[in-house]
Amino acid sequence: MLWVDKYRPKTLAQVVVHEEIAQNLKKLVDEQDCPHLLFYGPSGSGKKTLIMALLRQIFGPSAEKVKVENRNWKIDAGSRTIDLELTTLTSTNHVELSPSDAGFQDRYIVQEIIKEMAKNRPIDTKGKKGFKVLVLNEVDKLSREAQHSLRRTMEKYSAYCRLILCCNSSSKVTEAIRSRCLNIRINAPSEEQIVKVLEFIGKKEGLQLPSGFAARIAEKSNRNLRRAILSFETCRVQQYPFTSNQAIPPMDWEEYISEIATDIMKEQSPKRLFQVRGKVYELLVNCIPPEIVLKRLLYELLKKLDPELKHEVCHWAAYYEHRMRLGQKAIFHIEAFVAKFMSIYKAFLIATFG
Amino acid sequence: MAPVLQSSQPWVEKYRPKQVKDVAHQDEVVRVLTNTLETANCPHMLFYGPPGTGKTTTALAIAHQLFGPELYKSRVLELNASDDRGINVVRTKIKDFAAVAVGSGQRQGGYPCPPFKIIILDEADSMTEDAQNALRRTMETYSKVTRFFFICNYISRIIEPLASRCAKFRFKPLSEEIMSSRILHICDQEGLNLDSEALSTLSSISQGDLRRAITYLQGAARLFGSSISSKDLISVSGVIPREVVEAFYATCKSGNFDLANKEVNNVIAEGYPVSQMIFQLFNVVVEADDVPDEQKARICKSLAEADKRLVDGADEYLQLLDVASNTMRALCNMPQEFSFET
């Protein structure tokens, strides 16, 4: 088992990083007064961990017995029927899914599954009716229509099921939904917290950590705990016992982008642009999200750039990323950004060195 | 074993005023409506004003007071934005309901029960123009037996012909004292402990919107128990603490791009919503005394652009970085135009 899963806190009491939030969640469960919840925060900050621990707190160990299902829905939408297929994770008491996987038909999924859950409510030993929990991932990627239909469904079926929503940025969730949920912000753990977690894991695994080693991993991880643990484990596989100056292997795609950045800085010509295009394509084909590519590219370029150019470059990055969102093909916009950068940089070089 | 669910009513519903005279702070409206209750006659009405000022509450209260619980179902039709309200609904549902004749006005069980029905159209500004147009004639034809109450935030989104058929009432944002007194009343009832600092924080983050204030209060009470500090309220409301915004502004002022970049990274890692950040930064910029108007204008322009892009779904980090860079260039009097653009 990966360390990420092995050392994932199972109960709210075990949570280390967001202790305060965990305590508050526990209080919510104890009072049996659980509203709809909206968790938001950057990735690798522990949203999912908290949600799973919360479910366990509510339903006991049965929440962990999940099965993966490929469900089919036949939805009657007036004049036609729509066939939808989606992967869900279910236990007796909760269902988890990412409705945005259904693309523009996400709205039907949201309505259908909540109705279905409302139909078969669990009944406890005393004959009282309980409720189920529906965990929706990536609500920020839901379409506007789906979010609107969600708000009505939330109110209508609030007695039968509780929603736990999980997203990266709450800006993209409509105000109507946010105001119906208890919003919980999960911040990324600080580097000290990551160091603490790594040292904890090291102790459990019986490893000798040279001083400063955990701190270096934490620094490289960009405050992403999952990533920190993963690269910690990679280091362990690569070389043990650790040496204090052991290189921490970067992600291969990051290295690739850094290579692209070097290429761009070296030569600004149509020919080079063509080569860069090939490399960017390679990244996209390997399912690296285009906005991540652009962001990382900007990061790499900013590292090497003269200060007077930084404003200009970051403006164009923001500009082309927005266009990318509106458009269809990401490659055009990344290439446009690269071309723009080349033209700016060339002009700068000519102006400076003649 | 599924836990038992307590029926928990939102406090917004629980403490909704039941009678027109209890509605806070809207004196003219209350005066006209109490008059209506006595004479049992009223015009079509249009309530407009910012959210959380009591528009829906007033409309529901007057309907309840006119008809009482028994007749309410048959005499009042409530439609809001989440119901389907295209032109078809106007043509069928509203028209059918409006056309039904009602008995003559006889008092029943202490309620005036005037001889007309009421149709409440909540959030009328989200109705399409076609649907609004279709209402025009309906309103006049059935004016004998039906009164329309329109409720909206922006009166400019209601077409003129409809607006001119109604008596208009503007609902003012609640002042701080009135808000505090309502909040304290609720705290009393729920046994909450709220210090004066938390109270003023609550009034400032809810900006005259009583509903929002009550929602935050309930959220905080659920999460943190009966004694609530201003920090708890801020964490529930999703408002960014003032220090964070100030720190961001300060780095923009310093003129150091790398520092600003670091600060942007920090804001993103802390998980603060960027749209909120932009909104609060806007407040800081507008209130800043030492910044000339031209610079303020430049910053506001870039804020507006970033906001639009965020609505379109652009990446938060890049947009905030762009905002930071624009703000910095404006504050430090760097040239606005890019020098190397071709």
Boltz contact constraints between the chains, C-beta under 6 A:
constraints:
  - contact:
      token1: [A, 24]
      token2: [B, 223]
      max_distance: 6.0
  - contact:
      token1: [A, 32]
      token2: [B, 3]
      max_distance: 6.0
  - contact:
      token1: [A, 32]
      token2: [B, 6]
      max_distance: 6.0
  - contact:
      token1: [A, 33]
      token2: [B, 6]
      max_distance: 6.0
  - contact:
      token1: [A, 33]
      token2: [B, 8]
      max_distance: 6.0
  - contact:
      token1: [A, 41]
      token2: [B, 271]
      max_distance: 6.0
  - contact:
      token1: [A, 42]
      token2: [B, 269]
      max_distance: 6.0
  - contact:
      token1: [A, 42]
      token2: [B, 271]
      max_distance: 6.0
  - contact:
      token1: [A, 122]
      token2: [B, 2]
      max_distance: 6.0
  - contact:
      token1: [A, 124]
      token2: [B, 1]
      max_distance: 6.0
  - contact:
      token1: [A, 124]
      token2: [B, 2]
      max_distance: 6.0
  - contact:
      token1: [A, 128]
      token2: [B, 4]
      max_distance: 6.0
  - contact:
      token1: [A, 130]
      token2: [B, 2]
      max_distance: 6.0
  - contact:
      token1: [A, 131]
      token2: [B, 5]
      max_distance: 6.0
  - contact:
      token1: [A, 152]
      token2: [B, 82]
      max_distance: 6.0
  - contact:
      token1: [A, 169]
      token2: [B, 316]
      max_distance: 6.0
  - contact:
      token1: [A, 170]
      token2: [B, 273]
      max_distance: 6.0
  - contact:
      token1: [A, 171]
      token2: [B, 273]
      max_distance: 6.0
  - contact:
      token1: [A, 171]
      token2: [B, 274]
      max_distance: 6.0
  - contact:
      token1: [A, 171]
      token2: [B, 275]
      max_distance: 6.0
  - contact:
      token1: [A, 171]
      token2: [B, 310]
      max_distance: 6.0
  - contact:
      token1: [A, 182]
      token2: [B, 219]
      max_distance: 6.0
  - contact:
      token1: [A, 183]
      token2: [B, 238]
      max_distance: 6.0
  - contact:
      token1: [A, 185]
      token2: [B, 271]
      max_distance: 6.0
  - contact:
      token1: [A, 187]
      token2: [B, 270]
      max_distance: 6.0
  - contact:
      token1: [A, 187]
      token2: [B, 271]
      max_distance: 6.0
  - contact:
      token1: [A, 188]
      token2: [B, 269]
      max_distance: 6.0
  - contact:
      token1: [A, 223]
      token2: [B, 269]
      max_distance: 6.0
  - contact:
      token1: [A, 291]
      token2: [B, 315]
      max_distance: 6.0
  - contact:
      token1: [A, 307]
      token2: [B, 257]
      max_distance: 6.0
  - contact:
      token1: [A, 310]
      token2: [B, 257]
      max_distance: 6.0
  - contact:
      token1: [A, 311]
      token2: [B, 325]
      max_distance: 6.0
  - contact:
      token1: [A, 311]
      token2: [B, 329]
      max_distance: 6.0
  - contact:
      token1: [A, 312]
      token2: [B, 338]
      max_distance: 6.0
  - contact:
      token1: [A, 314]
      token2: [B, 321]
      max_distance: 6.0
  - contact:
      token1: [A, 314]
      token2: [B, 325]
      max_distance: 6.0
  - contact:
      token1: [A, 315]
      token2: [B, 322]
      max_distance: 6.0
  - contact:
      token1: [A, 317]
      token2: [B, 318]
      max_distance: 6.0
  - contact:
      token1: [A, 318]
      token2: [B, 318]
      max_distance: 6.0
  - contact:
      token1: [A, 318]
      token2: [B, 319]
      max_distance: 6.0
  - contact:
      token1: [A, 318]
      token2: [B, 322]
      max_distance: 6.0
  - contact:
      token1: [A, 321]
      token2: [B, 314]
      max_distance: 6.0
  - contact:
      token1: [A, 321]
      token2: [B, 315]
      max_distance: 6.0
  - contact:
      token1: [A, 321]
      token2: [B, 318]
      max_distance: 6.0
  - contact:
      token1: [A, 322]
      token2: [B, 309]
      max_distance: 6.0
  - contact:
      token1: [A, 322]
      token2: [B, 314]
      max_distance: 6.0
  - contact:
      token1: [A, 325]
      token2: [B, 312]
      max_distance: 6.0
  - contact:
      token1: [A, 325]
      token2: [B, 313]
      max_distance: 6.0
  - contact:
      token1: [A, 325]
      token2: [B, 314]
      max_distance: 6.0
  - contact:
      token1: [A, 343]
      token2: [B, 342]
      max_distance: 6.0
  - contact:
      token1: [A, 344]
      token2: [B, 340]
      max_distance: 6.0
  - contact:
      token1: [A, 347]
      token2: [B, 340]
      max_distance: 6.0
  - contact:
      token1: [A, 347]
      token2: [B, 342]
      max_distance: 6.0
  - contact:
      token1: [A, 348]
      token2: [B, 340]
      max_distance: 6.0
